[in-house]
Amino acid sequence: MADRRMVYPYTLSAKIAQFPLKWHLNNQWVWRYWFISIALCAPVFYSISRLSNSPENKAKWAEIRRKEREPHH
């Protein structure tokens, strides 16, 4: 049976099936640097998240908010 591609893919699934993803991954710099940036930034974001969610930091945050709620003289 011959290849019977639509002249214009009307449905979303036909558009996805005919999208040249391999060409985009090989020929556009954005994809390469996006993956590199995720690999480089993930450890930094993880350490920031770990530090900000530490019990000491949560206690300090609660103390600051408690002082804000106190009535002023």
C-alpha positions as CSV (number, residue, x, y, z in Angstrom):
1,M,0.0,0.0,0.0
2,A,1.3,3.4,-0.9
3,D,2.0,6.1,1.7
4,R,-1.2,8.2,1.9
5,R,-0.3,11.3,3.9
6,M,-2.9,14.0,4.1
7,V,-2.2,17.2,2.1
8,Y,-3.0,19.1,5.3
9,P,-3.4,17.3,8.6
10,Y,-6.7,18.5,10.0
11,T,-6.7,16.6,13.3
12,L,-4.4,17.1,16.2
13,S,-3.2,13.5,16.2
14,A,-2.3,13.8,12.5
15,K,-0.4,17.0,13.1
16,I,1.5,15.4,16.0
17,A,2.3,12.3,13.8
18,Q,3.7,14.4,11.0
19,F,5.6,16.9,13.2
20,P,9.4,16.6,12.3
21,L,10.6,16.2,15.9
22,K,13.8,14.5,15.0
23,W,14.8,17.3,12.7
24,H,14.0,19.9,15.4
25,L,16.1,18.1,18.0
26,N,19.1,17.8,15.6
27,N,19.0,21.2,14.0
28,Q,17.9,23.7,16.7
29,W,20.2,24.9,19.5
30,V,17.4,25.6,21.9
31,W,16.7,21.9,22.7
32,R,20.4,21.1,23.3
33,Y,20.9,24.0,25.7
34,W,17.5,23.4,27.4
35,F,18.6,19.9,28.4
36,I,22.1,21.2,29.5
37,S,20.5,23.9,31.6
38,I,18.2,21.5,33.3
39,A,21.2,19.3,34.2
40,L,23.2,22.2,35.5
41,C,20.3,24.0,37.4
42,A,18.6,21.0,39.0
43,P,21.3,20.6,41.8
44,V,21.2,24.3,42.6
45,F,17.4,24.3,42.8
46,Y,17.4,21.2,44.9
47,S,19.9,22.7,47.4
48,I,17.9,25.9,47.6
49,S,14.7,23.9,48.2
50,R,16.4,21.8,50.9
51,L,17.7,24.8,52.7
52,S,14.5,26.8,52.6
53,N,12.5,23.8,53.9
54,S,14.8,23.0,56.8
55,P,13.2,22.8,60.3
56,E,15.4,25.7,61.5
57,N,14.3,27.9,58.7
58,K,10.6,27.0,59.2
59,A,10.9,27.8,62.9
60,K,12.6,31.2,62.1
61,W,9.8,32.0,59.6
62,A,7.1,31.1,62.1
63,E,8.8,33.4,64.7
64,I,8.9,36.3,62.3
65,R,5.2,35.8,61.4
66,R,4.3,35.6,65.1
67,K,6.0,38.9,65.8
68,E,4.2,40.5,62.8
69,R,0.8,39.4,64.3
70,E,1.5,40.9,67.7
71,P,-0.3,44.2,68.4
72,H,2.0,47.2,68.3
73,H,2.1,49.6,71.3
